[in-house]
């Protein structure tokens, strides 16, 4: 007679999933509709049916470093077609929150990013940080000396080297946090895989995964939330364009200041502000438009599809609010500078707050899917599991 298998549920883990947006978890009766309708799941390792039962049974160790939890793109086809209203997409989203906490280098930051009771701390940290900097600079009253030509300029309010120093340190913290989390998740997925041996070309697997991400091809497999592909893609490339813009602006400033590169009629090396005809400013404008289009599509789609896909949890909405805050304050501060209105300094202060929040909490918030979904995609390719 075979030995009985003893399952020891982690009830605290189950309660965390329920509190984190997976309150419908117990409605699942394992009909497998979710796995059948999902176009993203691998044929040989379907989800989210098994994740639903593992979550009900409190099998924390099998879920917090599961590749399948991160391969889910939250299309919500499973939620829309679930006959019991168990909302598998929302449950997997709640599990991902627990996964982030597990792999986090700084668990306190994960708690701040996920707990609605700590929203005051989420924004309070960068608000105090930037206000202290303003006080040290002598601009605590939200005024600043005028630039050449008697115009307002944000680099007189907060000098670029100060901004660069703060955000370089923030980027290092975020990068180290992401690396720590990726390594812990990878080791966890490897331990779960057991005797599965790596047989892929690691570099090739990374390139293949990035190609899929750049094309957003997995989102195209979604049915209920198909429009989300375009909103997500617009935001993705808007952020990429704004990152290039930032690097370009740094090259303008430091190329002129330290290397003595002289500006031309087209490329304006030197101190800001730069004319709207500069290619860098054109890229910034195009990226800002893509940003606005993307966030509008995502917000409208989320509200319109709430009945089928679910409205999302605090975890989803606080990330969207930060992203919206970055875009709104960025574009508004730009417009106020062009209008030469000094109230722009207040808006710019909040822009710095939102940008810091976006990047400092990146490995601990909804943004973390950028790191961990990519890791899961590379892992299943490298382990050969996607071919089974």
Buried (B, 14 or more C-beta within 10 A) or exposed (E): EEEEEEEEEBEEBBEBBBEBBBBBBBBBEEEEBBBEBBEBBBEEBBBBBBBBEBBBBBBBBBBBBBBBBBBBBBBBBBBBBBEEEBBBBBBBBBBBBBBBBBBBBBEEBBBBBBBEEBBEEBBEBBBEBBBEBBEEBEBEEBEBEEBEEEEBBBBBBBBBEBBBEBBEEBEEBBBEBBEBBBEBBBEBBBEBBEEBEBEBEEEEBBEBBEEBBEEBEBBEBBEBBBBBBBBBBBBBBBBEBBEBBBEBBEBBBBBBBEEEBEBEEEBBBBBBBBEEEBEBBEBBBBBBBBBBBBBEBBBEBBEEBEEBBBEBBBBBBBBBBBBBBBBBBBBBBBEBBEEEEBEBBEBBBBBBBBBBBBBBBBBBBBBBBBBBBBBBBBBBBBBBBBEE
